[in-house]
């Protein structure tokens, strides 16, 4: 079973980072952060055997 507490904080931090990028008018970077966080969180939920979260996404 996925650790939803970890996933919540992971997604919350990714959204916070994306908001900071939006404030700096880096819309592409914000979009990439959100897409990566979504994909990684979905993979973590699908792979219920995994307890570890992937590293925090970074804008490229």
Backbone as numpy.savetxt, mean C-alpha at the origin, in Angstrom:
# Nx Ny Nz CAx CAy CAz Cx Cy Cz
-5.00 -17.13 7.73 -5.85 -15.94 7.73 -4.96 -14.70 7.73
-5.27 -13.75 6.87 -4.46 -12.54 6.81 -4.54 -11.73 8.10
-3.50 -11.01 8.37 -3.48 -10.12 9.53 -4.06 -8.78 9.08
-5.35 -8.60 9.32 -6.03 -7.40 8.84 -5.54 -6.13 9.53
-5.06 -6.26 10.75 -4.51 -5.09 11.44 -3.28 -4.57 10.69
-2.38 -5.48 10.32 -1.19 -5.08 9.56 -1.59 -4.50 8.21
-2.56 -5.14 7.55 -3.00 -4.64 6.25 -3.59 -3.24 6.37
-4.36 -3.01 7.42 -4.96 -1.69 7.63 -3.86 -0.63 7.73
-2.87 -0.88 8.58 -1.81 0.11 8.77 -0.97 0.27 7.50
-0.75 -0.83 6.80 0.00 -0.78 5.54 -0.72 0.12 4.53
-2.03 -0.11 4.35 -2.81 0.70 3.41 -2.94 2.14 3.88
-3.12 2.33 5.19 -3.23 3.68 5.73 -1.96 4.48 5.44
-0.81 3.85 5.66 0.47 4.53 5.40 0.66 4.82 3.91
0.24 3.90 3.06 0.35 4.13 1.63 -0.55 5.29 1.20
-1.75 5.37 1.77 -2.64 6.48 1.45 -2.07 7.80 1.94
-1.46 7.79 3.12 -0.84 9.01 3.65 0.29 9.47 2.73
1.12 8.53 2.29 2.20 8.86 1.37 1.64 9.42 0.06
0.57 8.81 -0.44 -0.04 9.28 -1.68 -0.60 10.69 -1.51
-1.23 10.96 -0.38 -1.75 12.31 -0.14 -0.62 13.34 -0.11
0.50 12.98 0.49 1.66 13.87 0.49 2.15 14.14 -0.93
2.14 13.12 -1.77 2.55 13.30 -3.16 1.55 14.19 -3.90
0.26 14.03 -3.62 -0.75 14.89 -4.26 -0.54 16.34 -3.85
-0.25 16.57 -2.57 -0.01 17.94 -2.10 1.19 18.56 -2.80
2.15 17.72 -3.20 3.33 18.19 -3.91 3.12 18.18 -5.43
1.87 17.95 -5.85 1.50 17.90 -7.27 2.19 16.78 -8.04
2.55 15.71 -7.34 3.14 14.52 -7.97 2.05 13.47 -8.15
1.13 13.73 -9.08 -0.05 12.89 -9.23 0.29 11.49 -9.73
1.23 11.38 -10.62 1.63 10.06 -11.11 2.22 9.20 -10.01
3.06 9.81 -9.19 3.66 9.08 -8.07 2.59 8.64 -7.08
1.61 9.52 -6.82 0.52 9.17 -5.91 -0.27 8.00 -6.46
-0.56 8.04 -7.74 -1.30 6.95 -8.37 -0.53 5.64 -8.26
0.77 5.67 -8.53 1.59 4.47 -8.43 1.62 3.91 -7.02
1.73 4.77 -6.03 1.70 4.32 -4.63 0.40 3.59 -4.31
-0.71 4.18 -4.72 -2.02 3.58 -4.43 -2.22 2.26 -5.17
-1.82 2.22 -6.44 -1.97 0.98 -7.20 -1.12 -0.14 -6.62
0.12 0.17 -6.29 1.00 -0.85 -5.72 0.48 -1.35 -4.38
0.02 -0.43 -3.54 -0.51 -0.83 -2.23 -1.74 -1.71 -2.40
-2.61 -1.36 -3.33 -3.80 -2.16 -3.58 -3.43 -3.57 -4.03
-2.53 -3.66 -4.98 -2.13 -4.96 -5.51 -1.48 -5.82 -4.43
-0.56 -5.22 -3.68 0.15 -5.98 -2.65 -0.79 -6.41 -1.52
-1.73 -5.56 -1.17 -2.70 -5.93 -0.12 -3.61 -7.05 -0.61
-4.07 -6.96 -1.85 -4.91 -8.02 -2.40 -4.16 -9.34 -2.45
-2.91 -9.31 -2.87 -2.12 -10.54 -2.91 -1.95 -11.12 -1.52
-1.79 -10.26 -0.52 -1.62 -10.73 0.84 -2.89 -11.39 1.35
-4.03 -10.85 0.99 -5.30 -11.45 1.42 -5.53 -12.77 0.70
-5.22 -12.80 -0.60 -5.42 -14.02 -1.38 -4.50 -15.12 -0.88
-3.26 -14.76 -0.59 -2.31 -15.74 -0.08 -2.40 -15.74 1.45
-3.43 -16.34 1.98 -3.72 -16.28 3.40 -2.65 -16.96 4.26
-1.78 -17.72 3.66 -0.73 -18.38 4.42 0.41 -17.45 4.79
0.48 -16.29 4.13 1.57 -15.36 4.36 1.24 -14.40 5.49
2.11 -14.32 6.50 1.92 -13.39 7.61 2.72 -12.10 7.43
3.71 -12.13 6.54 4.59 -10.97 6.39 4.08 -10.06 5.28
4.10 -8.78 5.54 3.74 -7.81 4.53 4.96 -7.51 3.67
4.73 -7.18 2.42 5.85 -6.78 1.57 6.39 -5.42 2.02
7.55 -5.05 1.54 8.08 -3.73 1.92 7.14 -2.63 1.48
7.20 -1.54 2.21 6.37 -0.37 1.89 6.66 0.09 0.47
5.60 0.37 -0.32 5.86 0.82 -1.69 6.50 2.19 -1.72
7.33 2.40 -2.72 7.95 3.70 -2.90 7.62 4.21 -4.28
7.51 5.50 -4.40 7.22 6.10 -5.71 8.44 6.02 -6.58
8.21 5.78 -7.84 9.33 5.72 -8.78 9.34 6.92 -9.66
